[in-house]
């Protein structure tokens, strides 16, 4: 889990406890996610364009994990699930399904 410059690591034995812990942390962060627009000399970034926290899951291998997925928390409080590490592919979240259910579904398919 990365929040700003701070990174925390946690290890879990199974997928379900890892996603449950991820859900608890992300829910707390999304509630406090109010950001102002950021501006550089060339471009202005809206809160929806800013990633304030990123939580990643990798495994089950201890080194060089083959499966990577996670959730980005945006500056407007929204969350977006993705799969992949370097080339992140956003996951579609169908109506009636939350971010964590779509993440759980994507990781179980592979």
Backbone as CSV, one residue per row, in Angstrom:
resi,resn,N_x,N_y,N_z,CA_x,CA_y,CA_z,C_x,C_y,C_z
1,UNK,0.847,-1.160,0.000,0.000,0.000,0.000,0.894,1.225,0.000
2,UNK,0.672,2.111,-0.954,1.407,3.366,-1.018,0.438,4.507,-0.815
3,UNK,0.701,5.329,0.195,-0.068,6.537,0.445,0.936,7.673,0.463
4,UNK,0.915,8.491,-0.589,1.936,9.524,-0.716,3.288,8.856,-0.849
5,UNK,4.292,9.292,-0.089,5.606,8.653,-0.186,5.773,7.432,0.714
6,UNK,4.790,7.175,1.567,4.910,6.080,2.548,4.402,4.764,1.981
7,UNK,5.173,3.704,2.148,4.810,2.384,1.642,4.742,1.403,2.803
8,UNK,3.659,0.635,2.877,3.493,-0.420,3.880,3.328,-1.753,3.167
9,UNK,3.874,-2.807,3.757,3.754,-4.155,3.203,3.033,-5.049,4.206
10,UNK,2.249,-5.979,3.687,1.597,-6.984,4.526,1.572,-8.285,3.730
11,UNK,1.629,-9.405,4.421,1.645,-10.717,3.782,0.434,-11.508,4.270
12,UNK,-0.245,-12.180,3.331,-1.423,-12.977,3.642,-1.272,-14.354,3.017
13,UNK,-1.928,-15.337,3.617,-1.840,-16.712,3.133,-2.831,-17.028,2.028
14,UNK,-3.887,-16.220,1.900,-4.922,-16.498,0.906,-5.432,-15.189,0.310
15,UNK,-6.141,-15.296,-0.807,-6.640,-14.140,-1.531,-7.733,-13.397,-0.764
16,UNK,-8.690,-14.108,-0.188,-9.819,-13.460,0.473,-9.403,-12.572,1.644
17,UNK,-8.546,-13.021,2.564,-8.119,-12.108,3.635,-7.352,-10.891,3.107
18,UNK,-6.592,-11.072,2.037,-5.841,-9.955,1.460,-6.787,-8.900,0.890
19,UNK,-7.812,-9.340,0.169,-8.774,-8.391,-0.402,-9.606,-7.741,0.695
20,UNK,-9.956,-8.476,1.748,-10.701,-7.880,2.861,-9.881,-6.792,3.559
21,UNK,-8.598,-7.034,3.773,-7.730,-6.021,4.386,-7.576,-4.818,3.455
22,UNK,-7.466,-5.083,2.166,-7.375,-4.022,1.169,-8.633,-3.160,1.186
23,UNK,-9.779,-3.798,1.291,-11.060,-3.087,1.319,-11.151,-2.169,2.535
24,UNK,-10.712,-2.642,3.682,-10.747,-1.840,4.900,-9.870,-0.599,4.765
25,UNK,-8.647,-0.781,4.269,-7.719,0.353,4.130,-8.182,1.339,3.069
26,UNK,-8.637,0.831,1.928,-9.054,1.710,0.826,-10.309,2.489,1.210
27,UNK,-11.246,1.858,1.890,-12.474,2.548,2.300,-12.159,3.725,3.210
28,UNK,-11.224,3.537,4.119,-10.837,4.630,5.020,-10.145,5.756,4.248
29,UNK,-9.316,5.414,3.297,-8.617,6.433,2.509,-9.563,7.194,1.583
30,UNK,-10.523,6.505,0.992,-11.442,7.142,0.058,-12.305,8.188,0.762
31,UNK,-12.618,7.971,2.027,-13.420,8.939,2.777,-12.656,10.239,3.030
32,UNK,-11.328,10.162,3.149,-10.496,11.325,3.437,-9.777,11.855,2.202
33,UNK,-10.285,11.588,1.015,-9.543,11.838,-0.213,-9.755,13.208,-0.836
34,UNK,-10.291,14.166,-0.145,-10.545,15.477,-0.748,-9.221,16.149,-1.119
35,UNK,-9.045,16.395,-2.387,-7.838,17.048,-2.891,-8.224,18.277,-3.696
36,UNK,-7.346,19.236,-3.721,-7.518,20.402,-4.569,-6.855,20.122,-5.913
37,UNK,-7.264,20.835,-6.949,-6.584,20.635,-8.228,-5.097,20.985,-8.114
38,UNK,-4.264,20.178,-8.717,-2.824,20.423,-8.740,-2.478,21.084,-10.066
39,UNK,-1.467,21.958,-10.041,-1.148,22.679,-11.249,0.358,22.744,-11.439
40,UNK,0.782,22.477,-12.677,2.168,22.683,-13.054,2.188,23.860,-14.017
41,UNK,3.328,24.179,-14.556,3.396,25.303,-15.491,2.672,25.003,-16.795
42,UNK,2.543,23.733,-17.127,1.945,23.385,-18.414,0.527,22.831,-18.326
43,UNK,0.154,22.237,-17.204,-1.120,21.537,-17.142,-1.718,21.613,-15.751
44,UNK,-3.031,21.558,-15.702,-3.751,21.520,-14.431,-4.367,20.127,-14.282
45,UNK,-4.197,19.506,-13.113,-4.698,18.156,-12.857,-5.878,18.240,-11.901
46,UNK,-7.007,17.731,-12.340,-8.195,17.721,-11.487,-8.029,16.643,-10.416
47,UNK,-8.825,16.698,-9.342,-8.728,15.653,-8.307,-8.950,14.238,-8.864
48,UNK,-9.790,14.097,-9.885,-10.035,12.773,-10.475,-8.810,12.242,-11.218
49,UNK,-7.891,13.135,-11.631,-6.676,12.719,-12.333,-5.549,12.344,-11.386
50,UNK,-5.664,12.686,-10.110,-4.601,12.449,-9.140,-4.810,11.118,-8.423
51,UNK,-3.769,10.318,-8.342,-3.804,9.079,-7.565,-3.173,9.394,-6.216
52,UNK,-3.985,9.333,-5.148,-3.448,9.668,-3.835,-2.979,8.432,-3.079
53,UNK,-3.482,7.273,-3.472,-3.051,6.024,-2.834,-3.171,4.892,-3.840
54,UNK,-2.261,3.942,-3.737,-2.301,2.761,-4.605,-2.049,1.544,-3.732
55,UNK,-2.947,0.575,-3.835,-2.789,-0.680,-3.098,-2.649,-1.796,-4.120
56,UNK,-1.598,-2.581,-3.989,-1.314,-3.643,-4.948,-1.297,-5.000,-4.277
57,UNK,-1.767,-5.995,-5.024,-1.681,-7.393,-4.607,-0.759,-8.101,-5.585
58,UNK,0.105,-8.950,-5.075,1.008,-9.720,-5.926,1.167,-11.101,-5.322
59,UNK,1.260,-12.095,-6.188,1.495,-13.429,-5.643,0.927,-14.514,-6.526
60,UNK,0.906,-15.695,-6.053,1.234,-16.164,-4.712,2.719,-16.433,-4.496
61,UNK,3.548,-16.294,-5.520,4.984,-16.552,-5.369,5.602,-15.490,-4.455
62,UNK,6.618,-15.870,-3.715,7.271,-14.920,-2.809,8.177,-13.954,-3.571
63,UNK,8.828,-14.428,-4.596,9.687,-13.579,-5.422,9.204,-13.642,-6.865
64,UNK,9.299,-12.541,-7.534,8.897,-12.446,-8.941,7.484,-12.976,-9.168
65,UNK,6.536,-12.404,-8.490,5.138,-12.815,-8.617,4.655,-12.627,-10.050
66,UNK,3.871,-13.573,-10.516,3.353,-13.530,-11.886,2.034,-12.771,-11.989
67,UNK,1.300,-12.672,-10.897,-0.003,-12.004,-10.930,0.044,-10.728,-10.099
68,UNK,-0.396,-9.639,-10.711,-0.431,-8.342,-10.051,-1.781,-7.696,-10.315
69,UNK,-2.326,-7.078,-9.279,-3.585,-6.346,-9.403,-3.633,-5.335,-8.269
70,UNK,-4.567,-4.409,-8.346,-4.653,-3.436,-7.279,-5.787,-2.458,-7.469
71,UNK,-5.776,-1.437,-6.612,-6.805,-0.402,-6.624,-6.115,0.948,-6.468
72,UNK,-6.491,1.903,-7.320,-6.038,3.283,-7.191,-7.142,4.094,-6.548
73,UNK,-6.793,4.918,-5.559,-7.743,5.847,-4.949,-7.442,7.219,-5.530
74,UNK,-8.446,7.824,-6.125,-8.291,9.126,-6.779,-8.553,10.264,-5.791
75,UNK,-8.152,11.460,-6.161,-8.305,12.628,-5.313,-9.735,13.042,-5.063
76,UNK,-10.676,12.550,-5.879,-12.087,12.873,-5.660,-12.796,11.801,-4.832
77,UNK,-12.050,10.799,-4.347,-12.622,9.748,-3.512,-13.033,8.505,-4.271
78,UNK,-12.951,8.514,-5.583,-13.318,7.339,-6.366,-12.177,6.322,-6.349
79,UNK,-12.512,5.076,-6.623,-11.528,3.992,-6.662,-11.616,3.289,-8.000
80,UNK,-10.474,2.854,-8.513,-10.428,2.180,-9.810,-9.568,0.922,-9.695
81,UNK,-10.157,-0.256,-9.952,-9.356,-1.485,-9.908,-8.586,-1.678,-11.216
82,UNK,-7.482,-2.384,-11.143,-6.691,-2.676,-12.334,-5.996,-4.020,-12.160
83,UNK,-5.542,-4.574,-13.279,-4.678,-5.754,-13.278,-3.405,-5.388,-14.022
84,UNK,-2.317,-6.055,-13.682,-1.034,-5.781,-14.306,-0.147,-4.980,-13.384
85,UNK,1.117,-4.923,-13.735,2.055,-4.181,-12.902,2.590,-2.961,-13.634
86,UNK,3.311,-3.177,-14.706,3.854,-2.058,-15.466,2.792,-1.495,-16.398
87,UNK,2.123,-2.373,-17.102,1.020,-1.965,-17.985,-0.296,-2.288,-17.295
88,UNK,-0.781,-1.339,-16.554,-2.031,-1.544,-15.813,-3.213,-1.448,-16.751
89,UNK,-4.106,-2.433,-16.650,-5.334,-2.436,-17.439,-6.500,-2.218,-16.484
90,UNK,-7.251,-1.128,-16.648,-8.399,-0.895,-15.759,-9.437,-1.997,-15.912
91,UNK,-10.035,-2.374,-14.803,-11.107,-3.371,-14.816,-12.453,-2.676,-14.907
92,UNK,-13.348,-3.237,-15.680,-14.707,-2.730,-15.747,-15.465,-3.228,-14.528
93,UNK,-16.173,-2.329,-13.877,-16.982,-2.695,-12.716,-18.443,-2.633,-13.132
94,UNK,-19.090,-3.785,-13.315,-20.498,-3.788,-13.728,-21.396,-3.148,-12.669
95,UNK,-22.560,-2.713,-13.099,-23.526,-2.111,-12.172,-23.886,-3.116,-11.081
96,UNK,-23.956,-2.659,-9.860,-24.293,-3.526,-8.743,-23.108,-4.260,-8.148
97,UNK,-21.917,-4.059,-8.707,-20.721,-4.721,-8.199,-19.739,-3.660,-7.714
98,UNK,-19.106,-3.899,-6.575,-18.144,-2.917,-6.096,-16.755,-3.220,-6.654
99,UNK,-15.843,-2.329,-6.387,-14.470,-2.425,-6.894,-13.805,-3.720,-6.451
100,UNK,-14.039,-4.112,-5.214,-13.353,-5.278,-4.650,-13.923,-6.585,-5.178
101,UNK,-15.204,-6.610,-5.500,-15.793,-7.805,-6.118,-15.241,-8.012,-7.522
102,UNK,-15.081,-6.932,-8.277,-14.524,-7.074,-9.626,-13.051,-7.465,-9.565
103,UNK,-12.329,-6.977,-8.568,-10.935,-7.377,-8.388,-10.834,-8.849,-8.015
104,UNK,-11.688,-9.278,-7.109,-11.722,-10.689,-6.687,-12.059,-11.596,-7.875
105,UNK,-13.039,-11.187,-8.692,-13.452,-11.963,-9.869,-12.311,-12.062,-10.875
106,UNK,-11.608,-10.953,-11.107,-10.508,-10.947,-12.084,-9.349,-11.823,-11.642
107,UNK,-9.066,-11.856,-10.354,-7.951,-12.666,-9.865,-8.284,-14.150,-9.805
108,UNK,-9.535,-14.495,-9.653,-9.913,-15.911,-9.605,-9.996,-16.532,-10.990
109,UNK,-10.218,-15.732,-12.020,-10.348,-16.251,-13.382,-9.032,-16.804,-13.872
110,UNK,-7.936,-16.174,-13.527,-6.629,-16.562,-14.073,-6.102,-17.809,-13.477
